[in-house]
Amino acid sequence: MRLLTRAQKLVRSAVDEAMAQHGVRIGQNLLLEALWQEDGLAPGELAARVGATTPTIVNTATRMERAGLLERRPDPDDRRLVRLYLTETGRAAEGPIQAARRRIAEHATATLTEPERRHLESALLKIVDRMS
């Protein structure tokens, strides 16, 4: 567990640094990813997709709105709901952020063989499943 924690901290630090170059904080990239797949999600829908609580999504969305990455709009069918939509800035961040994440993943696993990569992914999925 010590090694897993150490690896996670190092990767998180690299991701945080890479995201900051694009005006995105760590964690916000997960919301962006979900909205790149389907724009206009409600906070509860987004929370379910990224495995977070709705209040966390609302707080994060507020910071992202201030940063110009997304905007809130009323749901056209239910005025009680709000939906989150990417701005041009949020949409434009997709290519650079995905490229940065790929570079970090490639760097982190550069010394692993393909079977080791598959085994690592399998082991991590089992840990996530067990701990969820």
MODELLER restraints for C-alpha pairs under 7 A, 6 or more apart:
rsr = mdl.restraints
at = mdl.atoms
rsr.add(forms.Gaussian(group=physical.xy_distance, feature=features.Distance(at['CA:15:A'], at['CA:26:A']), mean=6.99, stdev=0.5))
rsr.add(forms.Gaussian(group=physical.xy_distance, feature=features.Distance(at['CA:15:A'], at['CA:101:A']), mean=6.92, stdev=0.5))
rsr.add(forms.Gaussian(group=physical.xy_distance, feature=features.Distance(at['CA:16:A'], at['CA:25:A']), mean=6.39, stdev=0.5))
rsr.add(forms.Gaussian(group=physical.xy_distance, feature=features.Distance(at['CA:16:A'], at['CA:26:A']), mean=5.08, stdev=0.5))
rsr.add(forms.Gaussian(group=physical.xy_distance, feature=features.Distance(at['CA:18:A'], at['CA:100:A']), mean=6.33, stdev=0.5))
rsr.add(forms.Gaussian(group=physical.xy_distance, feature=features.Distance(at['CA:19:A'], at['CA:25:A']), mean=5.93, stdev=0.5))
rsr.add(forms.Gaussian(group=physical.xy_distance, feature=features.Distance(at['CA:19:A'], at['CA:26:A']), mean=6.56, stdev=0.5))
rsr.add(forms.Gaussian(group=physical.xy_distance, feature=features.Distance(at['CA:19:A'], at['CA:97:A']), mean=6.66, stdev=0.5))
rsr.add(forms.Gaussian(group=physical.xy_distance, feature=features.Distance(at['CA:22:A'], at['CA:93:A']), mean=6.84, stdev=0.5))
rsr.add(forms.Gaussian(group=physical.xy_distance, feature=features.Distance(at['CA:28:A'], at['CA:60:A']), mean=6.93, stdev=0.5))
rsr.add(forms.Gaussian(group=physical.xy_distance, feature=features.Distance(at['CA:30:A'], at['CA:50:A']), mean=6.64, stdev=0.5))
rsr.add(forms.Gaussian(group=physical.xy_distance, feature=features.Distance(at['CA:35:A'], at['CA:86:A']), mean=6.93, stdev=0.5))
rsr.add(forms.Gaussian(group=physical.xy_distance, feature=features.Distance(at['CA:39:A'], at['CA:85:A']), mean=5.51, stdev=0.5))
rsr.add(forms.Gaussian(group=physical.xy_distance, feature=features.Distance(at['CA:39:A'], at['CA:86:A']), mean=6.62, stdev=0.5))
rsr.add(forms.Gaussian(group=physical.xy_distance, feature=features.Distance(at['CA:40:A'], at['CA:83:A']), mean=5.18, stdev=0.5))
rsr.add(forms.Gaussian(group=physical.xy_distance, feature=features.Distance(at['CA:40:A'], at['CA:84:A']), mean=4.87, stdev=0.5))
rsr.add(forms.Gaussian(group=physical.xy_distance, feature=features.Distance(at['CA:40:A'], at['CA:85:A']), mean=4.71, stdev=0.5))
rsr.add(forms.Gaussian(group=physical.xy_distance, feature=features.Distance(at['CA:41:A'], at['CA:83:A']), mean=5.30, stdev=0.5))
rsr.add(forms.Gaussian(group=physical.xy_distance, feature=features.Distance(at['CA:41:A'], at['CA:84:A']), mean=5.53, stdev=0.5))
rsr.add(forms.Gaussian(group=physical.xy_distance, feature=features.Distance(at['CA:42:A'], at['CA:82:A']), mean=5.93, stdev=0.5))
rsr.add(forms.Gaussian(group=physical.xy_distance, feature=features.Distance(at['CA:42:A'], at['CA:83:A']), mean=4.37, stdev=0.5))
rsr.add(forms.Gaussian(group=physical.xy_distance, feature=features.Distance(at['CA:42:A'], at['CA:84:A']), mean=6.05, stdev=0.5))
rsr.add(forms.Gaussian(group=physical.xy_distance, feature=features.Distance(at['CA:43:A'], at['CA:54:A']), mean=5.88, stdev=0.5))
rsr.add(forms.Gaussian(group=physical.xy_distance, feature=features.Distance(at['CA:43:A'], at['CA:57:A']), mean=5.96, stdev=0.5))
rsr.add(forms.Gaussian(group=physical.xy_distance, feature=features.Distance(at['CA:43:A'], at['CA:58:A']), mean=6.36, stdev=0.5))
rsr.add(forms.Gaussian(group=physical.xy_distance, feature=features.Distance(at['CA:43:A'], at['CA:83:A']), mean=6.91, stdev=0.5))
rsr.add(forms.Gaussian(group=physical.xy_distance, feature=features.Distance(at['CA:44:A'], at['CA:54:A']), mean=5.22, stdev=0.5))
rsr.add(forms.Gaussian(group=physical.xy_distance, feature=features.Distance(at['CA:47:A'], at['CA:53:A']), mean=5.44, stdev=0.5))
rsr.add(forms.Gaussian(group=physical.xy_distance, feature=features.Distance(at['CA:47:A'], at['CA:54:A']), mean=5.34, stdev=0.5))
rsr.add(forms.Gaussian(group=physical.xy_distance, feature=features.Distance(at['CA:47:A'], at['CA:57:A']), mean=6.10, stdev=0.5))
rsr.add(forms.Gaussian(group=physical.xy_distance, feature=features.Distance(at['CA:64:A'], at['CA:70:A']), mean=6.05, stdev=0.5))
rsr.add(forms.Gaussian(group=physical.xy_distance, feature=features.Distance(at['CA:65:A'], at['CA:71:A']), mean=5.50, stdev=0.5))
rsr.add(forms.Gaussian(group=physical.xy_distance, feature=features.Distance(at['CA:68:A'], at['CA:87:A']), mean=6.78, stdev=0.5))
rsr.add(forms.Gaussian(group=physical.xy_distance, feature=features.Distance(at['CA:68:A'], at['CA:89:A']), mean=6.58, stdev=0.5))
rsr.add(forms.Gaussian(group=physical.xy_distance, feature=features.Distance(at['CA:69:A'], at['CA:86:A']), mean=6.04, stdev=0.5))
rsr.add(forms.Gaussian(group=physical.xy_distance, feature=features.Distance(at['CA:69:A'], at['CA:87:A']), mean=5.47, stdev=0.5))
rsr.add(forms.Gaussian(group=physical.xy_distance, feature=features.Distance(at['CA:69:A'], at['CA:89:A']), mean=5.50, stdev=0.5))
rsr.add(forms.Gaussian(group=physical.xy_distance, feature=features.Distance(at['CA:69:A'], at['CA:90:A']), mean=4.22, stdev=0.5))
rsr.add(forms.Gaussian(group=physical.xy_distance, feature=features.Distance(at['CA:70:A'], at['CA:84:A']), mean=6.54, stdev=0.5))
rsr.add(forms.Gaussian(group=physical.xy_distance, feature=features.Distance(at['CA:70:A'], at['CA:85:A']), mean=5.39, stdev=0.5))
rsr.add(forms.Gaussian(group=physical.xy_distance, feature=features.Distance(at['CA:70:A'], at['CA:86:A']), mean=4.21, stdev=0.5))
rsr.add(forms.Gaussian(group=physical.xy_distance, feature=features.Distance(at['CA:70:A'], at['CA:87:A']), mean=4.90, stdev=0.5))
rsr.add(forms.Gaussian(group=physical.xy_distance, feature=features.Distance(at['CA:70:A'], at['CA:90:A']), mean=6.18, stdev=0.5))
rsr.add(forms.Gaussian(group=physical.xy_distance, feature=features.Distance(at['CA:71:A'], at['CA:84:A']), mean=5.76, stdev=0.5))
rsr.add(forms.Gaussian(group=physical.xy_distance, feature=features.Distance(at['CA:71:A'], at['CA:85:A']), mean=5.31, stdev=0.5))
rsr.add(forms.Gaussian(group=physical.xy_distance, feature=features.Distance(at['CA:71:A'], at['CA:86:A']), mean=6.32, stdev=0.5))
rsr.add(forms.Gaussian(group=physical.xy_distance, feature=features.Distance(at['CA:71:A'], at['CA:87:A']), mean=6.52, stdev=0.5))
rsr.add(forms.Gaussian(group=physical.xy_distance, feature=features.Distance(at['CA:72:A'], at['CA:82:A']), mean=6.24, stdev=0.5))
rsr.add(forms.Gaussian(group=physical.xy_distance, feature=features.Distance(at['CA:72:A'], at['CA:83:A']), mean=5.64, stdev=0.5))
rsr.add(forms.Gaussian(group=physical.xy_distance, feature=features.Distance(at['CA:72:A'], at['CA:84:A']), mean=4.79, stdev=0.5))
rsr.add(forms.Gaussian(group=physical.xy_distance, feature=features.Distance(at['CA:72:A'], at['CA:85:A']), mean=6.32, stdev=0.5))
rsr.add(forms.Gaussian(group=physical.xy_distance, feature=features.Distance(at['CA:73:A'], at['CA:82:A']), mean=5.54, stdev=0.5))
rsr.add(forms.Gaussian(group=physical.xy_distance, feature=features.Distance(at['CA:73:A'], at['CA:83:A']), mean=5.30, stdev=0.5))
rsr.add(forms.Gaussian(group=physical.xy_distance, feature=features.Distance(at['CA:73:A'], at['CA:84:A']), mean=6.47, stdev=0.5))
rsr.add(forms.Gaussian(group=physical.xy_distance, feature=features.Distance(at['CA:74:A'], at['CA:81:A']), mean=6.05, stdev=0.5))
rsr.add(forms.Gaussian(group=physical.xy_distance, feature=features.Distance(at['CA:74:A'], at['CA:82:A']), mean=4.42, stdev=0.5))
rsr.add(forms.Gaussian(group=physical.xy_distance, feature=features.Distance(at['CA:74:A'], at['CA:83:A']), mean=6.00, stdev=0.5))
rsr.add(forms.Gaussian(group=physical.xy_distance, feature=features.Distance(at['CA:75:A'], at['CA:81:A']), mean=5.37, stdev=0.5))
rsr.add(forms.Gaussian(group=physical.xy_distance, feature=features.Distance(at['CA:75:A'], at['CA:82:A']), mean=5.28, stdev=0.5))
rsr.add(forms.Gaussian(group=physical.xy_distance, feature=features.Distance(at['CA:75:A'], at['CA:83:A']), mean=5.81, stdev=0.5))
